[in-house]
Amino acid sequence: MMPNEAPHSTRRSISFAIVGSGGAGALTAGAILMEAAGKAGWYGIMNRSVGAQIRGGEAAALVRLSTRPVDCMTGSFDILIAIDWHNANRFAAEMPLAPDGLVIGDPANGDVPETIAGPGVSQAYIPFKELAGSLAGGRENMIAVGLFVGLMGLPIETVTSVIADKLSEKGEQAIETGCRCVQIGVQQAAQLGSSFTLETPATSQTGRWLITGNEAVGLGAVRGGIRFAAAYPITPATEVLEWLAPALTKVGGTLVQAEDELASISMAIGASFGGRPSITATSGPGLALMVESLGLAAASEIPIVVVNVMRGGPSTGIPTKSEQSDLNIAVYGCHGDAPRIVVAPLSVADCLFAAQWAVHLAEAMQVPTIVLSDQSLGQAQVVVDPPTQLAFIARRAVVETVEDEGYQRYALTGSSVSPMALPGTTGGQYTADGLSHTVKGIPSSNNLDHQSQLDKRHNKIAGFDYGNHWASIEDNGVAGADADFTILTWGSLTGAAREAMATLADEGIGVTLVAMRLIAPLLKDKLVAALEGAQRILILEQTHSGQFRQYLRANCDLPGEVQHFHRAGPQLIGPAEICTRIRNWRAS
């Protein structure tokens, strides 16, 4: 072992990574530490990084713990523990070590790869395999858990209670061995001479949630009234459907696994036509297959919710990594004029609100609604305080009885939303298909019918009252002449923007954030009002071609000077990079 040269002081935030080959248990170790830290009173976030294999392969748990709520990872990691180095170089760009960081490996696996260790980084070696092998059923990942417990000062009794819960089905011997491995890891940490101790939280908060973005989307959908889901598994959206399967049965709902994405969206449309608020979840390749059916839902005015957990593209792309590059297909992806709603959650916790709001919008306006999440939100796990912002639940305008033969399913009403008769309603029969039609749903090629129905579908979206939910508008408290920067972003980059704002506030640099939750329709008047007086606007997005900037420029003129910070995934834009960009702009 090689001890770190100097102990570190107590910290408010610590970031660490655990890496290992398939079956090494790196992700399990990260999940145990996240849950234990949450029970002990800390906040946290864990992202997972895995290869594109269907099963197995290398994996890394990327974890950040803090005394304050966190929505993103930092730009560097304090500690890296490698259970083994198998293909760990594939993750090197995603887990850069801080200059005073510590990397720990097993001497049996050779030296630390040059791609991992950098200048100033301390190295140490722990015989994980040998130590685990000294116990019957010992696991190297539990030794790693103990190392983190010792290095960061986590309460060992809290960690062992989490292990006991997770291993309860494997019996007392497995629990005892797991806890013994943790104790060995704590002892090894004491010999390193290094300390990355987390600041003790003010109070222990047992009421906090441990939840992923995909789970939060499922919960928001059920709270919003969803009672039917059609499923076809696809990375990284599958967990939405896995969570919904048992949850829907508890509220009288149903989930059906379809044979493909075309079938799943068609099932959702059919169930919604029958009166059951419906949802499906997919990723970019699946959304591409669903485009024709989205047009059908728009033309027939049948409400559905489609969750798209974005990944790197195009084509199959990088299934296990994050990107925001499905914006164009979400906004424009249909032939003809087929307006829809596009909503993007701003954090893991906001996935709950965004999904519930999406259900409300779909049902209230009888329109297809897309929720644009991404892998960095959907598969991230966070410790958060229970969300308090919840959208109200709307019910679609339903005709319960028809007294004459004059029922008009697509009547031109003041709100452009027409009452919808459910199948079996006496006198309420109508045709719901993709053909242009009259107010009664009768197919028509008449120009006036076509134009009036196009206007109707446009107007109900354009004239709806979205309230203040369309965006989160925040400032970092610095007023006066220095408050001349605005960050304009959307979706998952909101967390990095918020953290950059807090850092810049300490430097006396004022920044306003406009993070858009409602992507389509673009509320031009509200956006212009939010940007009024902005002198320098930094547009922030995770795409190669700059889709968000192009979308904004196509729809409105932005004031002041505008700079654009964008790149493709999977390496996410972090707070430190945003700070550097603004500092350099200020100095220029």
C-alpha positions, 0 to 999 in steps of 0.5 A: 500500500502507498499512503496518501501524502496528506490528509484531506479536511472535512468536505461538504461534497465528495465524488467517487467511482467504483469500477469493475468487470461484469459480475464484480458488483460495482453498481451494487456497491454504489447503490449500497453506499447511496442508500446508507448515506441517504439514511444517515442524512446526506443527499446524493446522486449516482450515475451508472456507466456501462458498455453497450453489451446486452448483459455483463461487461464492464461497469462503473458506479459514479457517486456524489454525496453532499450535505446539500441537494445535488442534481449533477456530478462534479467535474472530477472525482476524489476517489476511484476504487477499481475492483479490477481494471478490465476495460476501465479505460473505456470510462476514463473520460467520464471519471477524471480524478481531482489533482489531489485524488486517490486511486486504489487498485488490487496489486493482483491486477497490475499497475494503475493504467496511465489513462486513469492516474494523473499528475498529483493523484495518489495511488494505493493498492489493496488485495481485494481478491485475497481479502475476500477469499479469506472468507467463505463467500466473501465479495470484493465489492463489499471490501470496496464498500468498507473502504469508502465507509472508512475513508468518508466517515459513513456510519458503519452500522447504517451501512451494515443495516442496508446490507442486511436488508439487501441480502435478507433473502440469501440468509444469515450467513450471507449477511454476516459475511457481507458485514465482515467484508465491510469491516475488513475494508474499514480496517484497510482504509485506516491504514491508508493515512488518507481522509475524505471525511464528509461533513456530518449532516445537521439531522438524519432525514429518514423521510427522504426519497431514494429514486431514479428518474425512470421511477419518478416518471412512472410515479408521476404518470400514475399520479396524473391518472394513467391506467394503461401502459403498453410496453416494449423494452428498450435501453434506457427506458425499460425501467419506466415500464418495469416500475409501472407493471406492479404499480398499475395493478395497485390502482386498477390499471394494466400493463401489456408487453407488446411485440414492438414499438409500433404495436405499443403506441397503437395499443396506447392509442386504442386504450385511450380511445376507450377511455383509459389514460394511456402511456408508453415509454421508449428511446430514440429508435423506438420513437422513430418507429412511432412517428406515424402513429403520433400523426394518427393520435394528432389527427384523431385527437386521442390523448396519449403520453410517450416517454422518450428517454434519450440516448446517443444517436443516430440509429442504434447509437450508444444505448447506455449513454446520454444525449439530448439529440432527439429534440428535432424528432420530438418537435417535428417528427411527423408528416403534415402539420401534426402539433403535439406537446413536448415536455422536458424534466429539469432534474431527476426529482422533476421527472415526477412533476413533468410526467404528471403535468404531461398527462394533464396536458394530454388529457386536457387538450386531447393531444399526444404529449412527449416527455423528453427525459434522457439516460442521465436523468432516467437511470440516475438515482438520487437521494432527495427531499420528497417533491412538493410541486405536483400538477393538478389532474385534469379529466378529458371532456367526455360526452356521457349522453347524446340526446339527438343525432347531432353529436359532433366529435370534432366540433369547432368550440371556443377552446378548440377542445371538443367533447369526446364520446366513449365507445358504447355511448348511445348516439355518440358513434363516430369515426376516429382515424387519420383521414381529414374529416368533418366536424362529425368525423366523416372523411372529407377532402373538402378544403374548408373541412381540412383547413378548419380542423388544422386550425382547431388542432393548432389553436387548442395548443397555442391558446392553452394556459400553461401557467408558470410551469413552462420554465424555471426562471432563477437568479443567483442573487448577484444584482447590479452591473455584474448581473449580466449573464443568462443561461438558456437551457433545457432538460438534464443540463439544468442541474449543471447550470444551477451548480455553476450559478452558485459557484459564480455567485461566490465570485460576484458574477450574476447569472440568471437561469431560464430552463425550459420545461415546455419545449413545444409549443414554444411560448415566444412571448413568455420567453422574450419576457423572461430574457428582457434586458439580458445582455449576454446569453449562453445557450447550453445543450448536449447535442452535436448539431445544436438542435436547441439553438436552431429551434430557438432561432427559428422561432424568435429573436434573442436579445443581446450577445449570444454564445452557444456551448454544445457538444454531443454525449456521452461526456456530459457538460459539467458545472466547471466547464460552464463556469470557465465559459462564462469567466472567459466571456466576462474577461474578453 
